[in-house]
Amino acid sequence: RDLHSFPTRRSSDLERMLYLLDGKTIPDNRHDVSIRFMNFVRDNPHQQVFKDDMFTIRYFQKGNGHITFKRLDLVEKMNDIVAKHYPGALPAK
């Protein structure tokens, strides 16, 4: 896998959900996190950390990486929704 396969469409889906939970306008798909990430990698070939409002992405040459959420309040809201619809899917608080 190359770096352009990370992050996948799933990261864009996560970004949309976080923007919704925050009451912000969802970014146009031509400017979502996956596009911004690919542009960053192209323009900064020697860096391995991408940062934006919602995520920090540390990525590696083999195509994998780690996403850290910056807005834990929004992650908590998302977890509340998951727990409501899928009881037992998340550990108790």
PDB file of N, CA, C and O in Angstrom:
ATOM      1  N   ARG A   1       0.830  -1.198   0.000  1.00  0.00           N
ATOM      2  CA  ARG A   1       0.000   0.000   0.000  1.00  0.00           C
ATOM      3  C   ARG A   1       0.859   1.239   0.000  1.00  0.00           C
ATOM      4  O   ARG A   1       1.895   1.291   0.662  1.00  0.00           O
ATOM      5  N   ASP A   2       0.433   2.223  -0.733  1.00  0.00           N
ATOM      6  CA  ASP A   2       1.181   3.475  -0.711  1.00  0.00           C
ATOM      7  C   ASP A   2       0.455   4.482   0.175  1.00  0.00           C
ATOM      8  O   ASP A   2      -0.674   4.236   0.601  1.00  0.00           O
ATOM      9  N   LEU A   3       1.090   5.599   0.450  1.00  0.00           N
ATOM     10  CA  LEU A   3       0.519   6.611   1.333  1.00  0.00           C
ATOM     11  C   LEU A   3      -0.805   7.157   0.839  1.00  0.00           C
ATOM     12  O   LEU A   3      -1.619   7.621   1.637  1.00  0.00           O
ATOM     13  N   HIS A   4      -1.031   7.110  -0.457  1.00  0.00           N
ATOM     14  CA  HIS A   4      -2.268   7.687  -0.981  1.00  0.00           C
ATOM     15  C   HIS A   4      -3.493   6.865  -0.615  1.00  0.00           C
ATOM     16  O   HIS A   4      -4.618   7.331  -0.797  1.00  0.00           O
ATOM     17  N   SER A   5      -3.304   5.652  -0.104  1.00  0.00           N
ATOM     18  CA  SER A   5      -4.458   4.865   0.332  1.00  0.00           C
ATOM     19  C   SER A   5      -4.809   5.154   1.790  1.00  0.00           C
ATOM     20  O   SER A   5      -5.797   4.629   2.303  1.00  0.00           O
ATOM     21  N   PHE A   6      -4.023   5.968   2.450  1.00  0.00           N
ATOM     22  CA  PHE A   6      -4.267   6.331   3.849  1.00  0.00           C
ATOM     23  C   PHE A   6      -4.386   7.836   3.959  1.00  0.00           C
ATOM     24  O   PHE A   6      -3.493   8.495   3.427  1.00  0.00           O
ATOM     25  N   PRO A   7      -5.344   8.451   4.561  1.00  0.00           N
ATOM     26  CA  PRO A   7      -6.510   7.785   5.119  1.00  0.00           C
ATOM     27  C   PRO A   7      -7.524   7.458   4.030  1.00  0.00           C
ATOM     28  O   PRO A   7      -7.522   8.067   2.960  1.00  0.00           O
ATOM     29  N   THR A   8      -8.358   6.526   4.305  1.00  0.00           N
ATOM     30  CA  THR A   8      -9.353   6.091   3.332  1.00  0.00           C
ATOM     31  C   THR A   8     -10.593   6.943   3.424  1.00  0.00           C
ATOM     32  O   THR A   8     -10.641   7.923   4.167  1.00  0.00           O
ATOM     33  N   ARG A   9     -11.595   6.560   2.662  1.00  0.00           N
ATOM     34  CA  ARG A   9     -12.884   7.231   2.667  1.00  0.00           C
ATOM     35  C   ARG A   9     -13.470   7.227   4.083  1.00  0.00           C
ATOM     36  O   ARG A   9     -14.249   8.118   4.422  1.00  0.00           O
ATOM     37  N   ARG A  10     -13.117   6.256   4.904  1.00  0.00           N
ATOM     38  CA  ARG A  10     -13.631   6.206   6.279  1.00  0.00           C
ATOM     39  C   ARG A  10     -13.240   7.432   7.085  1.00  0.00           C
ATOM     40  O   ARG A  10     -14.026   7.913   7.902  1.00  0.00           O
ATOM     41  N   SER A  11     -12.036   7.944   6.865  1.00  0.00           N
ATOM     42  CA  SER A  11     -11.625   9.149   7.599  1.00  0.00           C
ATOM     43  C   SER A  11     -12.471  10.345   7.173  1.00  0.00           C
ATOM     44  O   SER A  11     -12.763  11.219   7.990  1.00  0.00           O
ATOM     45  N   SER A  12     -12.861  10.391   5.916  1.00  0.00           N
ATOM     46  CA  SER A  12     -13.745  11.462   5.453  1.00  0.00           C
ATOM     47  C   SER A  12     -15.126  11.321   6.079  1.00  0.00           C
ATOM     48  O   SER A  12     -15.761  12.316   6.427  1.00  0.00           O
ATOM     49  N   ASP A  13     -15.592  10.077   6.222  1.00  0.00           N
ATOM     50  CA  ASP A  13     -16.876   9.839   6.886  1.00  0.00           C
ATOM     51  C   ASP A  13     -16.817  10.274   8.347  1.00  0.00           C
ATOM     52  O   ASP A  13     -17.756  10.886   8.856  1.00  0.00           O
ATOM     53  N   LEU A  14     -15.718   9.958   9.014  1.00  0.00           N
ATOM     54  CA  LEU A  14     -15.529  10.393  10.405  1.00  0.00           C
ATOM     55  C   LEU A  14     -15.520  11.907  10.502  1.00  0.00           C
ATOM     56  O   LEU A  14     -16.140  12.484  11.395  1.00  0.00           O
ATOM     57  N   GLU A  15     -14.817  12.544   9.583  1.00  0.00           N
ATOM     58  CA  GLU A  15     -14.754  13.996   9.591  1.00  0.00           C
ATOM     59  C   GLU A  15     -16.148  14.593   9.441  1.00  0.00           C
ATOM     60  O   GLU A  15     -16.501  15.528  10.159  1.00  0.00           O
ATOM     61  N   ARG A  16     -16.946  14.057   8.510  1.00  0.00           N
ATOM     62  CA  ARG A  16     -18.309  14.570   8.323  1.00  0.00           C
ATOM     63  C   ARG A  16     -19.124  14.440   9.598  1.00  0.00           C
ATOM     64  O   ARG A  16     -19.839  15.368   9.974  1.00  0.00           O
ATOM     65  N   MET A  17     -19.024  13.300  10.265  1.00  0.00           N
ATOM     66  CA  MET A  17     -19.778  13.103  11.502  1.00  0.00           C
ATOM     67  C   MET A  17     -19.327  14.089  12.575  1.00  0.00           C
ATOM     68  O   MET A  17     -20.165  14.658  13.275  1.00  0.00           O
ATOM     69  N   LEU A  18     -18.035  14.301  12.717  1.00  0.00           N
ATOM     70  CA  LEU A  18     -17.523  15.232  13.717  1.00  0.00           C
ATOM     71  C   LEU A  18     -17.990  16.655  13.436  1.00  0.00           C
ATOM     72  O   LEU A  18     -18.344  17.389  14.358  1.00  0.00           O
ATOM     73  N   TYR A  19     -17.991  17.044  12.160  1.00  0.00           N
ATOM     74  CA  TYR A  19     -18.487  18.377  11.803  1.00  0.00           C
ATOM     75  C   TYR A  19     -19.962  18.509  12.123  1.00  0.00           C
ATOM     76  O   TYR A  19     -20.391  19.548  12.625  1.00  0.00           O
ATOM     77  N   LEU A  20     -20.757  17.467  11.841  1.00  0.00           N
ATOM     78  CA  LEU A  20     -22.179  17.495  12.177  1.00  0.00           C
ATOM     79  C   LEU A  20     -22.388  17.654  13.683  1.00  0.00           C
ATOM     80  O   LEU A  20     -23.194  18.472  14.124  1.00  0.00           O
ATOM     81  N   LEU A  21     -21.659  16.869  14.456  1.00  0.00           N
ATOM     82  CA  LEU A  21     -21.786  16.936  15.913  1.00  0.00           C
ATOM     83  C   LEU A  21     -21.352  18.284  16.463  1.00  0.00           C
ATOM     84  O   LEU A  21     -21.815  18.700  17.525  1.00  0.00           O
ATOM     85  N   ASP A  22     -20.474  18.963  15.754  1.00  0.00           N
ATOM     86  CA  ASP A  22     -19.989  20.271  16.177  1.00  0.00           C
ATOM     87  C   ASP A  22     -20.854  21.410  15.637  1.00  0.00           C
ATOM     88  O   ASP A  22     -20.630  22.574  15.971  1.00  0.00           O
ATOM     89  N   GLY A  23     -21.849  21.073  14.798  1.00  0.00           N
ATOM     90  CA  GLY A  23     -22.729  22.091  14.242  1.00  0.00           C
ATOM     91  C   GLY A  23     -22.093  22.917  13.139  1.00  0.00           C
ATOM     92  O   GLY A  23     -22.570  24.009  12.828  1.00  0.00           O
ATOM     93  N   LYS A  24     -21.018  22.407  12.543  1.00  0.00           N
ATOM     94  CA  LYS A  24     -20.319  23.121  11.472  1.00  0.00           C
ATOM     95  C   LYS A  24     -20.771  22.611  10.111  1.00  0.00           C
ATOM     96  O   LYS A  24     -21.319  21.514   9.997  1.00  0.00           O
ATOM     97  N   THR A  25     -20.537  23.413   9.091  1.00  0.00           N
ATOM     98  CA  THR A  25     -20.823  23.006   7.721  1.00  0.00           C
ATOM     99  C   THR A  25     -19.847  21.914   7.310  1.00  0.00           C
ATOM    100  O   THR A  25     -18.641  22.034   7.525  1.00  0.00           O
ATOM    101  N   ILE A  26     -20.369  20.858   6.723  1.00  0.00           N
ATOM    102  CA  ILE A  26     -19.540  19.730   6.295  1.00  0.00           C
ATOM    103  C   ILE A  26     -18.701  20.160   5.097  1.00  0.00           C
ATOM    104  O   ILE A  26     -19.227  20.757   4.158  1.00  0.00           O
ATOM    105  N   PRO A  27     -17.388  19.861   5.116  1.00  0.00           N
ATOM    106  CA  PRO A  27     -16.531  20.239   3.986  1.00  0.00           C
ATOM    107  C   PRO A  27     -16.981  19.556   2.691  1.00  0.00           C
ATOM    108  O   PRO A  27     -17.412  18.403   2.699  1.00  0.00           O
ATOM    109  N   ASP A  28     -16.874  20.275   1.603  1.00  0.00           N
ATOM    110  CA  ASP A  28     -17.132  19.717   0.280  1.00  0.00           C
ATOM    111  C   ASP A  28     -16.189  18.534   0.072  1.00  0.00           C
ATOM    112  O   ASP A  28     -15.038  18.573   0.507  1.00  0.00           O
ATOM    113  N   ASN A  29     -16.672  17.485  -0.591  1.00  0.00           N
ATOM    114  CA  ASN A  29     -15.829  16.295  -0.755  1.00  0.00           C
ATOM    115  C   ASN A  29     -14.564  16.567  -1.566  1.00  0.00           C
ATOM    116  O   ASN A  29     -13.647  15.746  -1.564  1.00  0.00           O
ATOM    117  N   ARG A  30     -14.502  17.697  -2.252  1.00  0.00           N
ATOM    118  CA  ARG A  30     -13.270  18.052  -2.965  1.00  0.00           C
ATOM    119  C   ARG A  30     -12.225  18.633  -2.020  1.00  0.00           C
ATOM    120  O   ARG A  30     -11.077  18.847  -2.409  1.00  0.00           O
ATOM    121  N   HIS A  31     -12.631  18.890  -0.768  1.00  0.00           N
ATOM    122  CA  HIS A  31     -11.717  19.480   0.216  1.00  0.00           C
ATOM    123  C   HIS A  31     -11.772  18.748   1.547  1.00  0.00           C
ATOM    124  O   HIS A  31     -11.457  19.330   2.584  1.00  0.00           O
ATOM    125  N   ASP A  32     -12.169  17.473   1.533  1.00  0.00           N
ATOM    126  CA  ASP A  32     -12.273  16.737   2.791  1.00  0.00           C
ATOM    127  C   ASP A  32     -10.886  16.301   3.275  1.00  0.00           C
ATOM    128  O   ASP A  32      -9.877  16.559   2.619  1.00  0.00           O
ATOM    129  N   VAL A  33     -10.857  15.646   4.416  1.00  0.00           N
ATOM    130  CA  VAL A  33      -9.579  15.302   5.050  1.00  0.00           C
ATOM    131  C   VAL A  33      -8.710  14.411   4.166  1.00  0.00           C
ATOM    132  O   VAL A  33      -7.488  14.552   4.173  1.00  0.00           O
ATOM    133  N   SER A  34      -9.310  13.504   3.412  1.00  0.00           N
ATOM    134  CA  SER A  34      -8.486  12.626   2.571  1.00  0.00           C
ATOM    135  C   SER A  34      -7.784  13.417   1.467  1.00  0.00           C
ATOM    136  O   SER A  34      -6.633  13.127   1.142  1.00  0.00           O
ATOM    137  N   ILE A  35      -8.457  14.409   0.889  1.00  0.00           N
ATOM    138  CA  ILE A  35      -7.848  15.256  -0.146  1.00  0.00           C
ATOM    139  C   ILE A  35      -6.780  16.150   0.463  1.00  0.00           C
ATOM    140  O   ILE A  35      -5.691  16.291  -0.093  1.00  0.00           O
ATOM    141  N   ARG A  36      -7.091  16.755   1.609  1.00  0.00           N
ATOM    142  CA  ARG A  36      -6.101  17.630   2.266  1.00  0.00           C
ATOM    143  C   ARG A  36      -4.866  16.830   2.674  1.00  0.00           C
ATOM    144  O   ARG A  36      -3.741  17.320   2.570  1.00  0.00           O
ATOM    145  N   PHE A  37      -5.079  15.597   3.139  1.00  0.00           N
ATOM    146  CA  PHE A  37      -3.967  14.736   3.524  1.00  0.00           C
ATOM    147  C   PHE A  37      -3.084  14.410   2.318  1.00  0.00           C
ATOM    148  O   PHE A  37      -1.861  14.532   2.389  1.00  0.00           O
ATOM    149  N   MET A  38      -3.703  13.998   1.216  1.00  0.00           N
ATOM    150  CA  MET A  38      -2.919  13.654   0.020  1.00  0.00           C
ATOM    151  C   MET A  38      -2.136  14.858  -0.489  1.00  0.00           C
ATOM    152  O   MET A  38      -0.987  14.719  -0.909  1.00  0.00           O
ATOM    153  N   ASN A  39      -2.745  16.030  -0.455  1.00  0.00           N
ATOM    154  CA  ASN A  39      -2.040  17.249  -0.873  1.00  0.00           C
ATOM    155  C   ASN A  39      -0.870  17.545   0.059  1.00  0.00           C
ATOM    156  O   ASN A  39       0.201  17.948  -0.396  1.00  0.00           O
ATOM    157  N   PHE A  40      -1.071  17.347   1.355  1.00  0.00           N
ATOM    158  CA  PHE A  40      -0.006  17.574   2.324  1.00  0.00           C
ATOM    159  C   PHE A  40       1.169  16.631   2.064  1.00  0.00           C
ATOM    160  O   PHE A  40       2.322  17.060   2.050  1.00  0.00           O
ATOM    161  N   VAL A  41       0.875  15.356   1.859  1.00  0.00           N
ATOM    162  CA  VAL A  41       1.935  14.368   1.605  1.00  0.00           C
ATOM    163  C   VAL A  41       2.705  14.739   0.341  1.00  0.00           C
ATOM    164  O   VAL A  41       3.933  14.670   0.312  1.00  0.00           O
ATOM    165  N   ARG A  42       1.985  15.128  -0.690  1.00  0.00           N
ATOM    166  CA  ARG A  42       2.622  15.525  -1.953  1.00  0.00           C
ATOM    167  C   ARG A  42       3.521  16.746  -1.757  1.00  0.00           C
ATOM    168  O   ARG A  42       4.635  16.792  -2.279  1.00  0.00           O
ATOM    169  N   ASP A  43       3.035  17.729  -1.004  1.00  0.00           N
ATOM    170  CA  ASP A  43       3.758  18.989  -0.843  1.00  0.00           C
ATOM    171  C   ASP A  43       4.827  18.951   0.243  1.00  0.00           C
ATOM    172  O   ASP A  43       5.679  19.838   0.296  1.00  0.00           O
ATOM    173  N   ASN A  44       4.797  17.948   1.101  1.00  0.00           N
ATOM    174  CA  ASN A  44       5.733  17.839   2.229  1.00  0.00           C
ATOM    175  C   ASN A  44       6.273  16.417   2.315  1.00  0.00           C
ATOM    176  O   ASN A  44       5.974  15.705   3.273  1.00  0.00           O
ATOM    177  N   PRO A  45       7.066  15.991   1.329  1.00  0.00           N
ATOM    178  CA  PRO A  45       7.477  14.587   1.251  1.00  0.00           C
ATOM    179  C   PRO A  45       8.332  14.091   2.415  1.00  0.00           C
ATOM    180  O   PRO A  45       8.450  12.881   2.613  1.00  0.00           O
ATOM    181  N   HIS A  46       8.927  14.990   3.180  1.00  0.00           N
ATOM    182  CA  HIS A  46       9.804  14.547   4.262  1.00  0.00           C
ATOM    183  C   HIS A  46       9.153  14.631   5.639  1.00  0.00           C
ATOM    184  O   HIS A  46       9.791  14.312   6.643  1.00  0.00           O
ATOM    185  N   GLN A  47       7.910  15.050   5.699  1.00  0.00           N
ATOM    186  CA  GLN A  47       7.206  15.118   6.980  1.00  0.00           C
ATOM    187  C   GLN A  47       6.339  13.878   7.156  1.00  0.00           C
ATOM    188  O   GLN A  47       5.949  13.243   6.177  1.00  0.00           O
ATOM    189  N   GLN A  48       6.041  13.540   8.391  1.00  0.00           N
ATOM    190  CA  GLN A  48       5.239  12.352   8.667  1.00  0.00           C
ATOM    191  C   GLN A  48       4.045  12.648   9.567  1.00  0.00           C
ATOM    192  O   GLN A  48       3.386  11.723  10.042  1.00  0.00           O
ATOM    193  N   VAL A  49       3.758  13.927   9.807  1.00  0.00           N
ATOM    194  CA  VAL A  49       2.630  14.279  10.665  1.00  0.00           C
ATOM    195  C   VAL A  49       1.788  15.342   9.972  1.00  0.00           C
ATOM    196  O   VAL A  49       2.274  16.418   9.621  1.00  0.00           O
ATOM    197  N   PHE A  50       0.515  15.012   9.785  1.00  0.00           N
ATOM    198  CA  PHE A  50      -0.467  15.924   9.204  1.00  0.00           C
ATOM    199  C   PHE A  50      -1.397  16.366  10.328  1.00  0.00           C
ATOM    200  O   PHE A  50      -1.862  15.538  11.112  1.00  0.00           O
ATOM    201  N   LYS A  51      -1.671  17.677  10.411  1.00  0.00           N
ATOM    202  CA  LYS A  51      -2.556  18.197  11.449  1.00  0.00           C
ATOM    203  C   LYS A  51      -3.630  19.068  10.818  1.00  0.00           C
ATOM    204  O   LYS A  51      -3.359  19.852   9.908  1.00  0.00           O
ATOM    205  N   ASP A  52      -4.857  18.919  11.315  1.00  0.00           N
ATOM    206  CA  ASP A  52      -5.927  19.844  10.951  1.00  0.00           C
ATOM    207  C   ASP A  52      -6.792  20.065  12.180  1.00  0.00           C
ATOM    208  O   ASP A  52      -6.378  19.726  13.288  1.00  0.00           O
ATOM    209  N   ASP A  53      -7.983  20.625  12.011  1.00  0.00           N
ATOM    210  CA  ASP A  53      -8.832  20.963  13.154  1.00  0.00           C
ATOM    211  C   ASP A  53      -9.312  19.752  13.947  1.00  0.00           C
ATOM    212  O   ASP A  53      -9.468  19.834  15.165  1.00  0.00           O
ATOM    213  N   MET A  54      -9.543  18.647  13.279  1.00  0.00           N
ATOM    214  CA  MET A  54     -10.146  17.483  13.926  1.00  0.00           C
ATOM    215  C   MET A  54      -9.168  16.352  14.231  1.00  0.00           C
ATOM    216  O   MET A  54      -9.380  15.589  15.173  1.00  0.00           O
ATOM    217  N   PHE A  55      -8.095  16.237  13.437  1.00  0.00           N
ATOM    218  CA  PHE A  55      -7.202  15.079  13.536  1.00  0.00           C
ATOM    219  C   PHE A  55      -5.731  15.481  13.532  1.00  0.00           C
ATOM    220  O   PHE A  55      -5.348  16.536  13.026  1.00  0.00           O
ATOM    221  N   THR A  56      -4.932  14.609  14.110  1.00  0.00           N
ATOM    222  CA  THR A  56      -3.502  14.570  13.842  1.00  0.00           C
ATOM    223  C   THR A  56      -3.257  13.185  13.275  1.00  0.00           C
ATOM    224  O   THR A  56      -3.645  12.187  13.881  1.00  0.00           O
ATOM    225  N   ILE A  57      -2.619  13.117  12.124  1.00  0.00           N
ATOM    226  CA  ILE A  57      -2.349  11.834  11.481  1.00  0.00           C
ATOM    227  C   ILE A  57      -0.849  11.663  11.352  1.00  0.00           C
ATOM    228  O   ILE A  57      -0.177  12.438  10.671  1.00  0.00           O
ATOM    229  N   ARG A  58      -0.334  10.638  12.016  1.00  0.00           N
ATOM    230  CA  ARG A  58       1.076  10.271  11.888  1.00  0.00           C
ATOM    231  C   ARG A  58       1.100   9.088  10.941  1.00  0.00           C
ATOM    232  O   ARG A  58       0.473   8.061  11.199  1.00  0.00           O
ATOM    233  N   TYR A  59       1.825   9.236   9.847  1.00  0.00           N
ATOM    234  CA  TYR A  59       1.791   8.208   8.811  1.00  0.00           C
ATOM    235  C   TYR A  59       3.192   7.714   8.485  1.00  0.00           C
ATOM    236  O   TYR A  59       4.192   8.372   8.774  1.00  0.00           O
ATOM    237  N   PHE A  60       3.232   6.542   7.877  1.00  0.00           N
ATOM    238  CA  PHE A  60       4.491   5.857   7.600  1.00  0.00           C
ATOM    239  C   PHE A  60       4.548   5.454   6.136  1.00  0.00           C
ATOM    240  O   PHE A  60       3.513   5.342   5.479  1.00  0.00           O
ATOM    241  N   GLN A  61       5.748   5.237   5.624  1.00  0.00           N
ATOM    242  CA  GLN A  61       5.953   4.956   4.206  1.00  0.00           C
ATOM    243  C   GLN A  61       5.239   3.695   3.725  1.00  0.00           C
ATOM    244  O   GLN A  61       4.895   3.600   2.547  1.00  0.00           O
ATOM    245  N   LYS A  62       5.015   2.745   4.596  1.00  0.00           N
ATOM    246  CA  LYS A  62       4.354   1.504   4.181  1.00  0.00           C
ATOM    247  C   LYS A  62       2.847   1.685   3.998  1.00  0.00           C
ATOM    248  O   LYS A  62       2.150   0.749   3.603  1.00  0.00           O
ATOM    249  N   GLY A  63       2.345   2.889   4.285  1.00  0.00           N
ATOM    250  CA  GLY A  63       0.942   3.165   4.033  1.00  0.00           C
ATOM    251  C   GLY A  63       0.035   3.072   5.236  1.00  0.00           C
ATOM    252  O   GLY A  63      -1.177   3.250   5.111  1.00  0.00           O
ATOM    253  N   ASN A  64       0.594   2.797   6.403  1.00  0.00           N
ATOM    254  CA  ASN A  64      -0.254   2.775   7.590  1.00  0.00           C
ATOM    255  C   ASN A  64      -0.002   4.017   8.424  1.00  0.00           C
ATOM    256  O   ASN A  64       0.937   4.771   8.168  1.00  0.00           O
ATOM    257  N   GLY A  65      -0.841   4.221   9.415  1.00  0.00           N
ATOM    258  CA  GLY A  65      -0.689   5.399  10.243  1.00  0.00           C
ATOM    259  C   GLY A  65      -1.576   5.360  11.463  1.00  0.00           C
ATOM    260  O   GLY A  65      -2.298   4.392  11.700  1.00  0.00           O
ATOM    261  N   HIS A  66      -1.512   6.422  12.227  1.00  0.00           N
ATOM    262  CA  HIS A  66      -2.292   6.551  13.451  1.00  0.00           C
ATOM    263  C   HIS A  66      -3.043   7.875  13.413  1.00  0.00           C
ATOM    264  O   HIS A  66      -2.461   8.928  13.151  1.00  0.00           O
ATOM    265  N   ILE A  67      -4.345   7.805  13.678  1.00  0.00           N
ATOM    266  CA  ILE A  67      -5.164   9.005  13.731  1.00  0.00           C
ATOM    267  C   ILE A  67      -5.453   9.317  15.190  1.00  0.00           C
ATOM    268  O   ILE A  67      -5.925   8.456  15.932  1.00  0.00           O
ATOM    269  N   THR A  68      -5.172  10.537  15.597  1.00  0.00           N
ATOM    270  CA  THR A  68      -5.499  11.015  16.937  1.00  0.00           C
ATOM    271  C   THR A  68      -6.566  12.087  16.791  1.00  0.00           C
ATOM    272  O   THR A  68      -6.404  13.049  16.041  1.00  0.00           O
ATOM    273  N   PHE A  69      -7.658  11.906  17.521  1.00  0.00           N
ATOM    274  CA  PHE A  69      -8.740  12.883  17.491  1.00  0.00           C
ATOM    275  C   PHE A  69      -8.382  14.049  18.393  1.00  0.00           C
ATOM    276  O   PHE A  69      -7.949  13.845  19.528  1.00  0.00           O
ATOM    277  N   LYS A  70      -8.557  15.260  17.905  1.00  0.00           N
ATOM    278  CA  LYS A  70      -8.249  16.452  18.698  1.00  0.00           C
ATOM    279  C   LYS A  70      -9.420  16.882  19.569  1.00  0.00           C
ATOM    280  O   LYS A  70      -9.215  17.446  20.643  1.00  0.00           O
ATOM    281  N   ARG A  71     -10.635  16.625  19.125  1.00  0.00           N
ATOM    282  CA  ARG A  71     -11.833  17.082  19.827  1.00  0.00           C
ATOM    283  C   ARG A  71     -12.462  15.925  20.590  1.00  0.00           C
ATOM    284  O   ARG A  71     -13.372  15.265  20.088  1.00  0.00           O
ATOM    285  N   LEU A  72     -11.980  15.679  21.797  1.00  0.00           N
ATOM    286  CA  LEU A  72     -12.484  14.560  22.587  1.00  0.00           C
ATOM    287  C   LEU A  72     -13.950  14.739  22.969  1.00  0.00           C
ATOM    288  O   LEU A  72     -14.658  13.754  23.178  1.00  0.00           O
ATOM    289  N   ASP A  73     -14.418  15.998  23.062  1.00  0.00           N
ATOM    290  CA  ASP A  73     -15.829  16.235  23.345  1.00  0.00           C
ATOM    291  C   ASP A  73     -16.705  15.684  22.228  1.00  0.00           C
ATOM    292  O   ASP A  73     -17.792  15.168  22.491  1.00  0.00           O
ATOM    293  N   LEU A  74     -16.248  15.787  20.990  1.00  0.00           N
ATOM    294  CA  LEU A  74     -17.013  15.260  19.864  1.00  0.00           C
ATOM    295  C   LEU A  74     -16.926  13.744  19.794  1.00  0.00           C
ATOM    296  O   LEU A  74     -17.889  13.086  19.399  1.00  0.00           O
ATOM    297  N   VAL A  75     -15.794  13.187  20.169  1.00  0.00           N
ATOM    298  CA  VAL A  75     -15.643  11.732  20.231  1.00  0.00           C
ATOM    299  C   VAL A  75     -16.608  11.174  21.278  1.00  0.00           C
ATOM    300  O   VAL A  75     -17.219  10.127  21.066  1.00  0.00           O
ATOM    301  N   GLU A  76     -16.740  11.862  22.388  1.00  0.00           N
ATOM    302  CA  GLU A  76     -17.667  11.441  23.435  1.00  0.00           C
ATOM    303  C   GLU A  76     -19.113  11.444  22.925  1.00  0.00           C
ATOM    304  O   GLU A  76     -19.878  10.521  23.203  1.00  0.00           O
ATOM    305  N   LYS A  77     -19.477  12.487  22.181  1.00  0.00           N
ATOM    306  CA  LYS A  77     -20.821  12.543  21.589  1.00  0.00           C
ATOM    307  C   LYS A  77     -21.042  11.383  20.626  1.00  0.00           C
ATOM    308  O   LYS A  77     -22.106  10.764  20.616  1.00  0.00           O
ATOM    309  N   MET A  78     -20.034  11.098  19.823  1.00  0.00           N
ATOM    310  CA  MET A  78     -20.130   9.993  18.872  1.00  0.00           C
ATOM    311  C   MET A  78     -20.272   8.667  19.612  1.00  0.00           C
ATOM    312  O   MET A  78     -21.076   7.820  19.223  1.00  0.00           O
ATOM    313  N   ASN A  79     -19.497   8.487  20.669  1.00  0.00           N
ATOM    314  CA  ASN A  79     -19.594   7.266  21.472  1.00  0.00           C
ATOM    315  C   ASN A  79     -20.972   7.130  22.104  1.00  0.00           C
ATOM    316  O   ASN A  79     -21.499   6.021  22.187  1.00  0.00           O
ATOM    317  N   ASP A  80     -21.568   8.230  22.552  1.00  0.00           N
ATOM    318  CA  ASP A  80     -22.910   8.189  23.119  1.00  0.00           C
ATOM    319  C   ASP A  80     -23.926   7.692  22.096  1.00  0.00           C
ATOM    320  O   ASP A  80     -24.824   6.922  22.438  1.00  0.00           O
ATOM    321  N   ILE A  81     -23.793   8.119  20.866  1.00  0.00           N
ATOM    322  CA  ILE A  81     -24.694   7.671  19.796  1.00  0.00           C
ATOM    323  C   ILE A  81     -24.514   6.178  19.542  1.00  0.00           C
ATOM    324  O   ILE A  81     -25.494   5.442  19.426  1.00  0.00           O
ATOM    325  N   VAL A  82     -23.271   5.735  19.457  1.00  0.00           N
ATOM    326  CA  VAL A  82     -22.995   4.312  19.233  1.00  0.00           C
ATOM    327  C   VAL A  82     -23.560   3.481  20.375  1.00  0.00           C
ATOM    328  O   VAL A  82     -24.195   2.453  20.139  1.00  0.00           O
ATOM    329  N   ALA A  83     -23.336   3.915  21.609  1.00  0.00           N
ATOM    330  CA  ALA A  83     -23.808   3.168  22.777  1.00  0.00           C
ATOM    331  C   ALA A  83     -25.330   3.089  22.808  1.00  0.00           C
ATOM    332  O   ALA A  83     -25.889   2.074  23.223  1.00  0.00           O
ATOM    333  N   LYS A  84     -25.998   4.142  22.377  1.00  0.00           N
ATOM    334  CA  LYS A  84     -27.461   4.160  22.363  1.00  0.00           C
ATOM    335  C   LYS A  84     -28.019   3.132  21.370  1.00  0.00           C
ATOM    336  O   LYS A  84     -28.990   2.433  21.661  1.00  0.00           O
ATOM    337  N   HIS A  85     -27.389   3.056  20.199  1.00  0.00           N
ATOM    338  CA  HIS A  85     -27.890   2.163  19.143  1.00  0.00           C
ATOM    339  C   HIS A  85     -27.335   0.749  19.227  1.00  0.00           C
ATOM    340  O   HIS A  85     -27.938  -0.184  18.698  1.00  0.00           O
ATOM    341  N   TYR A  86     -26.202   0.581  19.882  1.00  0.00           N
ATOM    342  CA  TYR A  86     -25.566  -0.727  19.995  1.00  0.00           C
ATOM    343  C   TYR A  86     -25.131  -0.959  21.439  1.00  0.00           C
ATOM    344  O   TYR A  86     -23.940  -0.910  21.747  1.00  0.00           O
ATOM    345  N   PRO A  87     -26.105  -1.214  22.332  1.00  0.00           N
ATOM    346  CA  PRO A  87     -25.757  -1.436  23.745  1.00  0.00           C
ATOM    347  C   PRO A  87     -24.734  -2.568  23.882  1.00  0.00           C
ATOM    348  O   PRO A  87     -24.851  -3.613  23.241  1.00  0.00           O
ATOM    349  N   GLY A  88     -23.760  -2.343  24.705  1.00  0.00           N
ATOM    350  CA  GLY A  88     -22.722  -3.342  24.936  1.00  0.00           C
ATOM    351  C   GLY A  88     -21.559  -3.271  23.951  1.00  0.00           C
ATOM    352  O   GLY A  88     -20.576  -3.995  24.103  1.00  0.00           O
ATOM    353  N   ALA A  89     -21.661  -2.408  22.945  1.00  0.00           N
ATOM    354  CA  ALA A  89     -20.576  -2.313  21.953  1.00  0.00           C
ATOM    355  C   ALA A  89     -19.348  -1.604  22.527  1.00  0.00           C
ATOM    356  O   ALA A  89     -18.219  -1.856  22.105  1.00  0.00           O
ATOM    357  N   LEU A  90     -19.585  -0.714  23.499  1.00  0.00           N
ATOM    358  CA  LEU A  90     -18.491   0.024  24.123  1.00  0.00           C
ATOM    359  C   LEU A  90     -18.411  -0.356  25.595  1.00  0.00           C
ATOM    360  O   LEU A  90     -19.429  -0.701  26.194  1.00  0.00           O
ATOM    361  N   PRO A  91     -17.231  -0.300  26.185  1.00  0.00           N
ATOM    362  CA  PRO A  91     -17.124  -0.597  27.603  1.00  0.00           C
ATOM    363  C   PRO A  91     -17.839   0.467  28.436  1.00  0.00           C
ATOM    364  O   PRO A  91     -18.004   1.608  28.003  1.00  0.00           O
ATOM    365  N   ALA A  92     -18.260   0.073  29.639  1.00  0.00           N
ATOM    366  CA  ALA A  92     -18.924   1.028  30.547  1.00  0.00           C
ATOM    367  C   ALA A  92     -17.962   2.130  30.920  1.00  0.00           C
ATOM    368  O   ALA A  92     -16.749   1.929  30.970  1.00  0.00           O
ATOM    369  N   LYS A  93     -18.522   3.303  31.181  1.00  0.00           N
ATOM    370  CA  LYS A  93     -17.690   4.461  31.560  1.00  0.00           C
ATOM    371  C   LYS A  93     -17.216   4.322  32.985  1.00  0.00           C
ATOM    372  O   LYS A  93     -16.505   5.194  33.487  1.00  0.00           O
TER     373      LYS A  93
END
